[in-house]
Amino acid sequence: MSEVRALSFELNPDMLGLLRREFDVEKLAGRLAEAVSGKKKREIEAIGKQICGEYGREWIRRSLQLGEEYPDRTYEVLKAAIDKTGGYYRFTLLPQRVLEAAYLSTQDISTLPIVENNPNRLIYRIVDCLTFKKIKEKCGEDVANLLPCRHACLTALETLHQDLDLDAVIEMEASMVKGGYCQFAVRKP
């Protein structure tokens, strides 16, 4: 008799829980608040870039690692489609799956809002950013409005595409301060 394997098309909740605990945005905001206390704007910007950039790099690498360790049926089908098309869909589909795991584990969202996904471009939006809120709460509005958190997202995107050996042009098209949401675009060069 053959073994029946349970198939789930959802991201593994244990994986999301691990990421949530390891990359708690409240802890990030607290660490940032401690580091920027009493500092001038220029120093705050440099400290924010360093702390949030380091967080973004570690967060996305751990998301990529755990995604491999906790595969779901969607991931298996996605990888099969990438293989079947000679890698045609690899540029946007593989990064999207890693980004979904990363953001669903650290934000109070149930889906990552994808604005566009095609073989040449991936654009997504973060509307109600928990990281921005926690930084505002712990560091104050002036520090939050400098958007040190953007370095977490931008560094995560750069690191992800480097680690997947995908050339990409990465842009931040909108921000919480100017548009009420952050929007990131990744394009083939």
LUMVEX-675092 format. One record per residue: y, x, z of N, C-alpha, C in turn. Coordinates in steps of 0.05 Angstrom, whole numbers, plus 32768, in hexadecimal, padded with zeros to 4 digits. Layout:
# LUMVEX-675092
YXZYXZYXZ ...
***
This chain:
# LUMVEX-675092
7FE880118000800080008000801980128000 802C800B7FEF8044801C7FED805880148003 80678028800B807B80238021809480168015 809E8002802280B67FF4801A80CE80018028 80E18009801880F980178023811080038023 811D8001803A81347FEF803C814B7FFC802C 81577FEC801B816C7FF5800A81877FE98013 81997FFB801981B47FF2802181C87FFC800D 81DA7FEB800581EF7FF37FF382097FF98002 82087FF8801C821F7FFD802D821E801A8038 82368024803E8237803E804B822A803C8066 821B8051806E820C80518087821F804F809F 821C803B80B0822E803880C7822C804F80DB 8215805C80DD8212807480EE8224808A80E4 8224808E80CA823480A380BD8252809D80C2 825A808480BE8276807D80C3827E808180E0 826C807A80F28271807E810E8274809B8116 826480AC810A826680C9810F828280D38106 828980CB80EE82A380D480E382BA80C980F4 82B880B080FC82CD80A4810C82D180B38127 82BB80BB813382BD80CA814C82C780E68148 82BD80F3813382C5810F812E82E281118124 82EC80FD8116830680FE810A831880E78113 831780E2812D832780CE813A834580D38135 835380C18127836F80C58120838180C58139 837880B8814E838880B88166838980D48172 837280E28171837180FE817A838281108168 8382810B814E8392811B813C83B081178143 83B880FE814783D480F8814E83DC81048168 83CA8104817C83CF8111819683D2812F8193 83C1813B818483C38158817F83DD815F8171 83E5814F815E83FE8153814F841681508162 8415813B8172842B81358185842F814D8198 8419815881A2841B816F81B48428818781A6 841F818C818D842881A3817E844581A28175 844F818A8170846B81878166847F8181817B 8477817D81948489817681A9849F818B81AC 84B8818281AA84CF819381AD84D581A58195 84C881A1817F84CC81B2816784E181A68155 84EC81B7814484FF81AE813084F181A48117 84FF8195810684F3818880EE84E3819C80DD 84EE81B380D784E081C680C684C681CF80D3 84C781D480ED84AF81DC80FC849A81C580FC 84A481AD81008492819581008484819380E5 8493819680D08486819480B5847081A980B1 847681C280BA846281D780B7844981D280C9 844E81C980E1843881C480F4842881AC80EA 8435819780E08428818080D58416818780BD 8421819880AC841181A0809483F881AF809D 83FB81C180B183E581D180BA83D081C080C8 83D881B080DB83C581A080EB83B8818A80DA 83C8817B80CB83BD816680BB83AD817080A3 83B68187809783A781938081838B819C808A 838A81A980A1837081B180AC835E819980B2 836A818480BD835B816C80C38350816180A8 8360815F809483588153807A83418163806D 8343817E806F832E818F80638313818A8072 8314818B808C82FB8187809C82F0816B8099 83028157809982FB813A809782EC8135807C 82F7813F806682EA8139804C82D081488049 82CF8161805382B78171805182A081648061 82A7815A80788293814D8089828A8132807C 829D812480708297810B806282838111804B 82888126803C8277812E8026825B81358030 825A814580458241814D805182318135805B 823E8124806A822F810D8076822780F98060 823780F7804B823080E68034821680EE8027 82118108802781F88112801C81E1810E8030 81E78110804981D2810C805E81CB80EF8062 81DD80DC805C81D980C0806081DD80B18046 81CC80B6803281D080A9801881C9808B801A 81D6807B800A81D0805F800881C880597FEB 81C080417FE681B7803A7FCB81CE803C7FB7 81E680357FBE81FD80377FAC820080547FA4 81FE80677FB6820180837FB081EB808C7F9D 81D380837FA281BC808B7F9181C180817F74 81CA80687F7181CF805D7F5781E7806C7F4A 81FB80727F59821280807F4F820A809C7F44 81FA80AA7F5481F180C57F4B81DF80C37F32 81CF80AE7F3181BE80AA7F1981CF80A47F01 81E480957F0481F6808F7EED820580A87EE4 820D80B87EF7821A80D27EF1820780E47EE1 81EE80E67EEB81DA80F67EDD81D480EC7EC1 81D280D17EBF81CA80C57EA581E080C87E90 81F980CA7E99820F80CD7E86821880EA7E83 820880FD7E8D820E81197E8B822781207E9B 822C81127EB0824281187EC2825C810B7EBB 825C80F97EA7827580EC7E9D828480DE7EB3 827680D07EC5828480C17EDA828780D17EF5 827F80EA7EF5828080FA7F0D829D80FD7F18 82B081017F0682CB81077F0E82D780F27F22 82D380D97F1E82DF80C67F3082CB80B77F42 82B380B37F3982A080A37F49829780B27F62 829080CB7F5F828680DB7F76829C80DF7F8B 82B580E77F8382CA80E97F9782D080CE7FA4 82D080B87F9582D6809E7FA182C280987FB7 82A9809D7FB4829580977FC8829B80A87FE2 82A280C17FDF82A880D27FF682C180C88004 82D580C17FF482EE80B77FFF82EA809D800E 82D9808C800382D38073801182C78078802D 82B4808A802E82A88091804882BD809C805B 82CE80AE805182E380BA806282F780A6806D 83028095805B831680828063830B806B8073 82F38061806C82E8804B807B82E180538097 82DC806D809B82D5807680B682EE807B80C8 8305807F80BC831C808680CC8333807180CC 8331805E80B98346804980B7833A802E80BE 834B801C80C58342800180CC83417FF080B2 83307FF8809F832D7FEB8086830F7FE78080 83097FD3807082ED7FCE806982E77FD7804D 82FC7FDB803D82F87FE6802283107FF9801C 830B800C800B8321801E8002832E80117FEA 834780097FEB83547FFC7FD58357800F7FBD 8347800A7FA88347801A7F90835A800C7F7C 836E801A7F73838180107F60837680147F44 836A802B7F3F835F80317F25834980467F28 833480427F19831E80557F18831280547EFC 8316806A7EED830A806D7ED38302808B7ED1 82F580937EBB82EC80AE7EBA830280C47EBB 831B80BC7EB8833180CF7EB8834380CE7ED0 834180B87EE0835580B47EF5834980A37F0B 835080AB7F24834A809B7F3C836480987F4C 836B807F7F51838380797F61837B80667F77 8382806D7F8F837C805B7FA6839580597FB8 839480457FC983AB803E7FDA83A2803A7FF7 83B38044800983AE803E802683C6802E802F 83C18015803583D78002803B83DF80028059 83CC8000806A83D17FFE808783C580168094 83D2802D809283C78047809A83C7804A80B9 83AF804B80C483AC804F80E083B6806B80E9 83B2807F80D883BC809A80DE83DA809A80E1 83E8808E80CE8405808D80CF840E807E80E8 8401806880EE840880588106840480688120 83EE8077812283E98087813A83FC809E813D 840480AA8127841880BF8128843380B48130 843A809D812684538090812E84538089814C 843C807F8155843880788171843A80918184 842D80A7817C842B80BE818E844280D2818A 844D80D38171846180E8816B847D80DC8167 847F80C28163849880B6815D849D80B1813F 84AF809F813A84B48097811E84BF80AE810D 84D080BF811884DB80D5810984C680E880FE 84B380EF8110849D81008108848B80F280F4 848480D980F9847380CA80E7847F80C880CB 849980C480CA84A780C180B084A880DB80A0 84A280F280AD849F810B809E8484810C808F 847380F98095845980F680898447810E808B 8444811980A38431813080A684158128809E 840F810E80A183F48104809B83ED8107807D 84028108806C83FC810A804F83EC81248049 83F08138805A83E28151805683C4814E805B 83BC813C806C83A0813680708394812B8057 83A18117804C8397810A80338397811C801B 83AE812A801783B0813C8000839D81538002 839B815F801983888176801D836B816C801A 836581548024834A81498020834481468003 8357813B7FF3835281387FD6834E81537FC8 835F81667FCF835D81817FC38342818E7FCA 833B818C7FE3832281987FEC830A818B7FE0 830A81707FDF82F481617FD382EF81697FB6 8305816A7FA7830281717F8A82FA818E7F86 830481A07F9782FB81BC7F9682DE81BF7F9D 82D681B27FB282BA81B47FBB82A681A77FA8 82AF81937F99829E81867F8482A181947F69 82B181A97F6882B681B97F5082C181A77F3A 82D581977F4182E381857F2E8300818C7F2C 830A81937F15832681997F118335817F7F13 834B817F7F21835A81667F258378816B7F2A 838881597F2283A481587F2883A781427F3D 83B281497F5483B481367F6B83D181317F71 83D781177F7383F3810F7F7983F380F97F8E 840980F97F9D840E80E37FAF842480D27FA2 841D80BA7F9A842F80AA7F8A844180977F9B 843980927FB3844980807FC5844380887FE2 845680827FF3845280898010845980718021 844E807280398453805D804D8471805A8052 848080708052849C806F805884AC80618042 84A68068802984B6805D801284AA80438007 849080408007848480287FFA84748016800D 8470801E80258460800E8038844380138035 843B80268024841F802E8020841F80498014 84088057801684048070800983F2806C7FF1 83F880797FDB83E780777FC483E380937FB9 83C980997FB383C180B37FAA83B480B07F8F 83BB80C37F7D83B080C37F6283A280DE7F5C 838B80DC7F51837C80F47F49837780F17F2B 838081057F1B837D81047EFE836F811D7EF4 8362811B7EDE835881327ED0837081427EC5 836F815C7EC78385816C7EBC8387816B7E9E 
***
